[in-house]
Structure formats: C-alpha cells, structure tokens
Amino acid sequence: MDNRSVGILEVYGLCCAFMAADAGCKAANVTLEPFDKNKPANADSLPVPLLVTIKFRGSVEDVTAAVEAGRKMAEQISGVVQSHVIPRPTEDTLKMLRISGFDVN
C-alpha cells in the first residue's frame, strides 16, 4: 500500500490549477496525481465555470506546505473552493485518486 499523504486543492479554472500546482511543487517535495475536473450545475454563477482538483502526494509536512503554497497562488488568480490534507489515505481513497475527468494518457 502507498502510505504517502494526499493533499487536495480545488480551484476555479485550469489555468489557476496549473499555477497552483506549480507553486506547490516548487514549495515542497511532492508529486502530482492527475488533475480532476467538475462543472457544477451552478457553473454560470461561479468566477470560472470549471472546478479543477489538484492532488499532491508526499509526506504530511510536504503535502501541507504544497497545499498552502498552491492555495496562496490560487487566491491571487481566481480563487479556492476548498482544500484538505489526508495523512494516511485508505486503499479505497487511493483508488479514487486515480479518477480524472481529463483525458489522461
């Protein structure tokens, strides 16, 4: 089982996600899982009509630092929906991390 921690950062828009992921990866020793996307029913009322989830992996300390750096960057661009750190994800949670609404090869 992969026991690395998970950091989840949901932001408005793909450009913001790239910038936030870049900031997080530069701030800490983390890797990225594939981004995920969601276009909620109320998309037209949001700052950007697409929500993108960034998923960082690493130690608890590194993931926490990456999420915080990514959050700071995203707040300067289009905003943050929510963020969480999961210190010891279960096997079922790890399966869900691999899900992506983007066409990833």
C-alpha positions as CSV (number, residue, x, y, z in Angstrom):
1,M,0.0,0.0,0.0
2,D,1.2,3.5,-0.8
3,N,1.3,5.3,2.5
4,R,2.2,8.8,1.2
5,S,-0.2,11.6,2.3
6,V,-2.6,13.3,0.0
7,G,-3.2,17.0,-0.4
8,I,-6.3,18.1,-2.3
9,L,-6.8,21.6,-3.6
10,E,-9.9,22.5,-5.5
11,V,-9.7,25.7,-7.5
12,Y,-11.6,27.7,-10.2
13,G,-10.2,27.0,-13.7
14,L,-7.5,25.1,-15.4
15,C,-5.0,28.0,-15.7
16,C,-5.3,28.6,-11.9
17,A,-4.8,24.8,-11.3
18,F,-1.6,24.8,-13.3
19,M,-0.2,27.9,-11.5
20,A,-1.2,26.5,-8.0
21,A,0.2,23.0,-8.8
22,D,3.5,24.6,-10.0
23,A,3.7,26.7,-6.8
24,G,3.0,23.6,-4.6
25,C,5.6,21.5,-6.4
26,K,8.2,24.3,-6.0
27,A,7.4,24.7,-2.3
28,A,7.8,21.1,-1.3
29,N,9.0,17.6,-2.2
30,V,5.7,16.4,-3.7
31,T,4.4,14.6,-6.8
32,L,1.1,15.2,-8.6
33,E,-1.7,12.8,-9.3
34,P,-3.8,13.5,-12.5
35,F,-6.0,16.6,-12.1
36,D,-9.7,16.1,-12.0
37,K,-12.5,18.4,-13.1
38,N,-16.1,19.2,-12.3
39,K,-18.6,21.5,-14.0
40,P,-21.3,22.0,-11.4
41,A,-24.9,22.8,-12.2
42,N,-24.4,26.4,-11.0
43,A,-21.3,26.9,-13.2
44,D,-22.5,30.1,-14.7
45,S,-22.6,31.8,-11.3
46,L,-19.0,30.9,-10.5
47,P,-15.9,33.1,-11.1
48,V,-14.8,30.5,-13.6
49,P,-17.3,27.8,-14.8
50,L,-14.9,24.8,-14.2
51,L,-13.6,23.4,-10.9
52,V,-10.3,21.6,-11.0
53,T,-8.9,19.4,-8.3
54,I,-5.1,19.3,-7.8
55,K,-3.8,16.2,-5.9
56,F,-0.4,16.3,-4.2
57,R,1.4,13.3,-2.8
58,G,4.2,13.1,-0.3
59,S,4.9,13.3,3.4
60,V,2.4,15.1,5.6
61,E,4.7,18.1,6.0
62,D,5.5,18.4,2.3
63,V,1.8,17.9,1.3
64,T,0.7,20.6,3.8
65,A,3.4,23.0,2.5
66,A,2.4,22.3,-1.1
67,V,-1.3,22.8,-0.4
68,E,-0.6,26.1,1.4
69,A,1.6,27.4,-1.4
70,G,-0.9,26.3,-4.0
71,R,-3.7,27.9,-2.0
72,K,-1.9,31.2,-1.8
73,M,-1.3,31.2,-5.6
74,A,-4.9,30.3,-6.4
75,E,-6.2,33.0,-4.2
76,Q,-4.3,35.6,-6.3
77,I,-5.8,34.2,-9.5
78,S,-9.4,33.0,-9.5
79,G,-9.9,31.5,-6.0
80,V,-10.1,28.4,-3.9
81,V,-13.1,26.2,-3.4
82,Q,-11.6,24.0,-0.7
83,S,-8.5,22.1,0.4
84,H,-7.7,19.1,2.6
85,V,-4.8,17.0,3.7
86,I,-5.3,13.3,4.3
87,P,-2.3,12.0,6.4
88,R,-3.0,8.2,5.9
89,P,-5.3,7.6,3.0
90,T,-7.1,4.3,2.8
91,E,-6.8,1.9,-0.1
92,D,-10.3,3.0,-1.3
93,T,-9.2,6.6,-1.2
94,L,-6.1,5.8,-3.2
95,K,-8.4,4.2,-5.9
96,M,-10.4,7.4,-6.1
97,L,-7.2,9.5,-6.6
98,R,-6.7,7.9,-10.0
99,I,-10.1,9.1,-11.3
100,S,-9.8,12.0,-13.7
101,G,-12.3,13.8,-15.8
102,F,-9.5,14.9,-18.1
103,D,-8.3,12.6,-21.0
104,V,-5.0,11.5,-19.4
105,N,-2.6,9.1,-21.2
